[in-house]
């Protein structure tokens, strides 16, 4: 084996150290944590016939057996630290929802509808905001912006008729 001496290191030592350093660099960049926070808002729907929705993020609707409208907001930040996440949630209220009800209509909307890109000393910050609406069974999902209370008496016979005809 060919050995070349250079500052008390042999070429053999370099061959061992370089792959180890590359492995450490790959591990450290892949271990950069992605922060995740989840929070919930619950809305009573006792007298509500219609829910109008204007939220920013990746919106999904799931039916559930509850009698309330529950909204789950999931925030994921890459290339950020816990302090930045806390600042965006608590001080800037970046992911807050506000609601208002009048005339049997509940309006749920994002307080910050347009969010500027997040940039830190380390570069841009990846941001994902998912909003999941857990909708009671007796409400119809009309579109991404509207829920309407269905007539329970009409909904049950229609379901039975569909099941019986098929």
N, C-alpha and C positions, 0 to 999 in steps of 0.2 A: 504494500500500500504506500502511496506517495504521501509524504508528510512535509508540509511547508511550515516553518516556524515563523510566527508573526506576533510580536508582543506577548510572548508566553502562551499563545493559543496555537493549536495545531489546526490544520484544515479539517481534520476529523471532528474537532470540537465545534467548529462553525457549522458543519453539516448537521450536528445534533441540535444546536441552539436555534438556528433559523426556523426549522419546522415548529419547534416548541413556541417560539415567539409568534409565529403566524397563527398557531392554534389559540394562543391566549388572546390575540387581537380579535379573532373571529368570535370567540366565546364572550368577550367583554362587550362587543357591539350587539350581539344577539341577546344578551341578557339585559339590555337596556329596557327597563320595565315600562309596560304600558299601564297607565293608571286607569282605574275604572271606579265609577261611583254610580249607584242606583238609588233613586228616591221615588216616592209615591205621593200622589194626590188622590183623594177620595171625594167624590161629589154625591150628595144625596139627590135622588131623582123623584122624590115623592110627588110633586106637582108638575114635574117637567114633562112636556110632550115632545120637544125638539131640542137637540144638542147641535150647536154650530161650532165647528172646529177650525182653528187657524193656527196651526203650530208648525214650527220649523224643525226639520229633522226627518229621519226615516220613519214614517208612520205605518203602524200595523194595527189591525183590529182583531180581537179574539173574543168570541162569545164565552160567557161564564154564567154560573148559576147565582151569582150575587145579585143583590137588589140595588147596588150602588154602581156608579161609573168609577172605575179605578184607572188611573193613568200612571204608568211606570215609565220613568225617564232614565235611560242608560247613557252615561257619558264616558267615553274612552279617549284618553289623550296619550299620544306617543311623543317622545322627546320632550317631556315636561317633568316637573317635580311636584311633590305633594303640596308645596306652598302655592304654586301657580294654580293647581286644581282648586284648592281652598279659596284662593282669591277670586277666581272666576265664579265659583258657586256662591260664596257668602257676601263678597263685597260688590262684585259686578252684577250679580243675579242673572248671569248669562243664560241659564237654563230654566229659569222660573216660568211658571204658568200663572196666568191670572184668569179669573172667572167672574162672570156677571150673569145674574138671572133676572129676567123680566118677562111678563106675559107668557108664562109657561115655556120659556126658551132659556136654555143655559148656553152661554158662550164661553168656550175655553180657548185661550190663545197664548202664544208665547209672548213674554214681555219684550224680548229682543228678537225681532223678526229677521233682521239681517245681521249676520255675525261676520265681523272682519276676520281675516286669516290671522292665526296666532303665530307670532315670530318671537323667538327667544335668542339669547346669545349663541346658542348652539345651532341655530337655523330654524326652519319652519317646523311647526308642531302639527302632527296629524291629529285630526279631531273627528270623532264619530258621535253623533247624537241619535239615539233610537228612542222612539216614543210609542209605547204599546198601550192601546185603549182596551181595557177589559169591559166589554159591553154586556149588560144584562140580556137575558134571553128574550125578553119582551120588547126589545128595541131592534129596529131594522137598520142595517148599515146601508144608507142610500148611496153615498159616495165618500171620498176621503175627507169631506168637509161637513157631512151632515148625517145625523142619526135621528130617527123618528120612532116614537113609541107606536107599536102595532096594537091592533085590537086583539086582546087575548081570546075573546070568544070566536073571532074569525080565524085566528091563527091555528087553533087546535083542530077544528073541523077540516081545514085545508090540508093539514099534515096528515090527518087520518084518511082523507079522501085520496091523497097521493099514495099513501102506503097501501090502501085497499085496492086501488086501481092497478098497481104494478104487480 
